[in-house]
């Protein structure tokens, strides 16, 4: 198994970081605007990605495996790109000085490769969108995200 891992420090209370990760309204402000479903453990959240012109370019569903206030959010992908099904997105939260630390992992990929490299870069841009949202009030969720290549 192969993992994507990113670490970002955010100058915001850990409780605010948690809310942005653990609620559909929060996720819609940094990952993709079209986010809905049940964000409680055992619930299913669906995200849809659209082009700036409004054309659907992707969608996925994840089961909320855990949601521990101010500590952790854990999703398991149950639909979407074949490579994502059965993988886990885990956001571990901590506090270090003036920073809330998000240690993000998209774990349990069956193999690495070019698509995983693309996804790693996209996760990095979305982690920076989360940081920007909490530090400035304005994230860059899809369809306003940073375009990194011809795949998005």
N, C-alpha and C positions, 0 to 999 in steps of 0.2 A: 504494500500500500504506500501511496505517496500523498504528501500533504502540502497545501499552500498555507503559509504563515506570514502574518503581518503584525507589527506592533506600532501603535500610534498613541501619542500623548495629547490629551485635550484639556484645555484650560476651562473646565466647567465642572460643576458638582457631579460626582459619580451617579447620583440619583437621576440627574437629567440625561446623562449618557444612557443609563439603563432604560429610561422611558422611551428614548429614541430607538432603542433596539428591541424592546419587549412589547411594543404596541404597533398595530397596523398604521395608526395615524403618524407615529414617529418614523417608521420605516419609509412611509410615503414621502417624507421630507428629505431623505438622503439617498435612498436606493432607487425606487421607482414610484412615480406618482400613483400608478394604478396598483394599489395594494389593498386587499380586503380579506376578510375571513375571521377566524377565531384565534387570537394570540395567546390564549391560556394553554398551559400544558395539556397535551392530548388533542388540542385543536389543530385545524388545518388552515394555513394562510396561503393565499394565492397571490402571485405577483405577475404582472404583465408588462412587457417592455415594448414601447412603441418608438417608431422613428419620429424625428421632429415634424414630419408631414402627417403623423397620426396613423401610419401603417403599423400593424402588429408585427414585431420581429422576433418575439419569444415570450414564453410564459413557463411558469413552474409552480409547483405546489410543494409545501413543506409541512411536516408535522412538527409541532412545538414539543420537543422532548423534555425541556426543562426551562424554567424561568425563575431564577433566584434573585430577588430584589437586591440591586447594587452589587451583584457578584457574577452572575452568569446568565446567558441566553443560549439555548442549544436548539437548532433546527435539524431535521433529517429530510432530505429531498426525496419526494415520492413520485414526482413527475417533472418533466423538463428534458433537457439534453440527456441522452442515454448515459453519457459519462458522469452525470450528476446523480442519477438515481441511486439511492442507498448511501450517498455521501452525507457528511455532517458539517454544518457551519456552527462553530462554537465561538462565542464572544466571552472571554474571561475578563472581568473588570477588577481593578484595584486602584488604590490612590498612592501617589508618590509625590510629596510636596504639593506644589500647586497644580499638578497634573492628575487627571483621571487617565489611567492606562487601559487601553483596549488591546488585549492579546487575542487576535483573531486567527482562527484556523479553519480552512475548508479541508476537511480530513477524509481519509479513506478512499482516495481515488485509486482505481485499479491499476492505472499506469500513468506515467508522465507523457508529455508530448507537446506538440504545437498548440492544441486547443487548451491544454492546462496552462501553458505559458500565457496565452491570451486571457484566460480567466483570472490568473494571478494578477496581471496588470490591471484588469478591470476592477478586481476587488481592491487593489491599491487606490485607484481613483475614487471608488466609493467610500473607502475609509477616510480619504481626504475630504470627501463631500460631507461625511458625518462630522469631522473636525470643524469644517467651515460652518456647517449649520449651527453647531453648539457654541462656536466662538463669535460668529457674526450674525446669526439669525437667518442665514440663507444658504441652504445646501445646493447641490447640483444633481438632483435625482433624474433618472431617465424620464423624459426624452432630452433633458438639458445637460446630460452628463458629458464628460470629456470623451470625445471620440478618439480612439487610439489606433484604429486600423480599418481595413475594409470589411471587417466582420461585424461591425456594429453601427 
